[in-house]
């Protein structure tokens, strides 16, 4: 109905449609031509979310979807568990944090190893994910700001 | 996937004296060949030595647009494959003596061209001519790669259409870091732009963001000149010819004025055209 009145009172030429269609198609083109940028965005996204929750990195997926008047970014990031607070050190499921270098020890290697293990035993046991983890699938939709410019060649 | 980056010119090799400029667009049918012919004719008219290279192997057209089709004896692949000397293959224009044409092969395919040999040919031509203008085929495949390999400047021809702008945007990305990439907006219809029914020059360049070399109106004179094989740039009375000459001036650096956006013909001009203008 609003569209109807818009058409009556403000007749727009088809060049407006052309501009809008071009804006969206070029945005989409540029995203598809820059897989390295999308990959880097995905990794950053995972890194931020991993500060708060444990995510299944292998199953993460970022894609883009054309909607009526915008390109939406769809991030599918399965959450395995909540992070225990305080969130340090960051235990990511795929890559546990490396143990700190043992200080130069005058004892035998065996002694050094014990010294290394004992503080770890004092730490609270992190809540383990259930055997069949309930995956929270969270869809984040964020309209991507229009980016104009020239399509770079796809690498490779 | 072919490497699209221009090959770096070794520091030891002296820079060739002429400029190699490729006229490209991505999309077909936007007026690359007509633009090449007219810019070449306009540059040559100022006294510069110009060679036009038709890189559209298999679909030779620059010769017919130039009106030189009857004079072509050898083509670019004859030269590349040593069946003819460069001098035998170069056709001298019948109007401007400093203008030459190197025609494309009509019966061969784009993949028959050796990219390295094409690069060397362009460098050879740059030793002999002030300007080497390369008419690029449509598309972004092998023919495109062969056409751009020797050029360190490019003119992107784009019409005010969504498909042409999209393809031009892609081509600009593929051209990579050239010394200069210019834009020519072709086939503008001022009346449609005013009514909001056609993308304006600003709309096109809001996306492509290239230095604007010139704007060519969609007018009957262009078609007539192609029919006759006489580049409009050589017609002193034609406003579109003047636009092409201004483009040539901007390329040469002798014209620093901003490009004129064509406007609708006045009532008087329309009346004149009705009673038999120059366009036949």
Interface residues (C-beta under 8 A of the other chain):
Chain A: X12 X13 X14 X15 X16 X18 X19 X21 X22 X23 X25 X26 X29 X33 X148 X149 X150 X151 X152 X153 X154 X156
Chain B: X1 X4 X161 X162 X165 X166 X169 X170 X172 X173 X174 X176 X193 X195 X196 X197 X198 X199 X200 X203 X206 X207 X208 X209
